[in-house]
């Protein structure tokens, strides 16, 4: 890990759990800022920048899903994960569809959480390092600015979420060849499982919608294998 500590915004209303997580993560070389309400968390995001946000779903003044939508609207570059007791499949899929980099169920072992966070940040940073090389890609009438997570079409600019940008970058750099479910999920999510595959399908739908204005660009589904980004 770099000498400068990674800054984490923790949004958790449970006093005991919030205190324990903040103390434990601080002991493991993270710089943790703890918010107990959505309003407090939003003020923190307006005042400082963070490397990761950890969001509880059930909060007294706003649900974590709505908070995540605000992050996507204002700061789409900020990765976030959910740490929550809500473990229904519909909640997990909703969390991933909003762009979460992970969805962890309570109770979770603190050591496991640290390992997961370090793995996530390491993977995210490696992706950012690749994107910060100034890579710009032409896709038909679109221009994809990977460094700034932007998709340009004529005078229109669409700002992608971090996960959308990572996925498009992976497909673009492997253009016109099959990208298997396994390699996409292992590269971006770090794990090939049922929920991540469902989340991948949601993000593919997002990208197809963004690219729909140019018929020469297609993201084809190869049954039981993966996806291929085709350009003519």
Secondary structure, 3 states (H helix, E strand, C coil): CCCCCEEEEEECCCHHHHHHHHHHHHHCCEEEEEECCHHHHHHHHHHCCCCEEEECCCCCCCCHHHHHHHHHHHCCCCCEEEEECCCCHHHHHHHHHCCCCEEEECCCCHHHHHHHHHHHHHHHHHHHHHHCCCCEEEECCEEEECCCCEEEECCEEEECCHHHHHHHHHHHHCCCCCEEHHHHHHHHCCCCCHHHHHHHHHHHHHHHHHCCCCCCEEEEEECCCEEEEEEC
